[in-house]
């Protein structure tokens, strides 16, 4: 049974970061509602959705602080488990996002904690690497031939753009008019089982450096990406709230093959993107290997997959995000990110 008795230790294969009823930031293993398979993380959905949603979590009771010590967290107290994405407690100057997901912690208490608000699973990544034009069908959509680029087209985004999975996407005046959606698989970098940082890794070995997976909506202000805006991809993608992440971080053992996941975007309930990671030109492991050559990918770094066909700016007429829109992106086995659009 998922949490049958207090002596049962449950590996944390899916982790949510959330506020409890007292406003304390917690990490926990989600408790599925009755009838929901705990290994099917895509049950996580926002309030108001007709799909089942997760409302409770079992706390991760023990987490290593980086010095061999463990800090406990108990329901009903103000003591929270160590935030592995924070820089408060560090080892060798690195955030404590350094353990494989299955080794973060376990829970041995049957007492669930109410989730007041789901937060992004990675609040302050050291870097966000994006990959453009990486789906076969997207090439034809853009009028390009596959093979025109010899290497993955990568660029950095501002980590401060990270948003919670169900919070509003706020479009500032400077970005208004041509904002677009992109469903993307987000791989979160950890360290190898031996504790090595992700640097100069092979494609075959890259899987050993993936801490877990989550869902991203990589919002972009197309007017900054275009010629008139100077081709500024990083600027276009880096406005506050432009990278909703979540709703949970899922172990690679649960996700399985990252190249066989369905990806869907809905704008006001209309399906805009319906693709699969199997259509990626460069796989998740290819991208990680490429980025890691003579470059250290620090623990907590986010690597985005690129997006399938169906983006707004190539449609006739274009479909851009506007005030009061509802946008959701979903990836099989991981979950749904759902946001309202607000023009500031």
Buried (B, 14 or more C-beta within 10 A) or exposed (E): EEBEEEEBEBBBBBBBBBBBEEEBBBBBBBBBEEEBEBEBBBBBBBEEEEEBBBBBBBBBBBBBBBEEEEBEBEBEEEEBBBBBBBBEBBEEEBBBBBBBBBBBBBBBBBEBBEBBBBBBBBBBBBBBBBBBBBBBBBBEBBEEEEEEBEEBBBBEBBBBBBBBBBBBBBBBEEBBEBBBBBBBBBBBBBBEEEEEBBBEBEBEBBBBBBBBBBBBBBBBBBBBBBEEBEEBBBBBBBBBBBBBBBBBBBBBEBBEEBBEBBBBBBBEEEEBBBBBBBBBBBBBBBBBBBBBEEEBBBBBBBBBBBBBBBBBBBEEEEBBBBEEBBBBBBBBBBBBBBBBBBBB
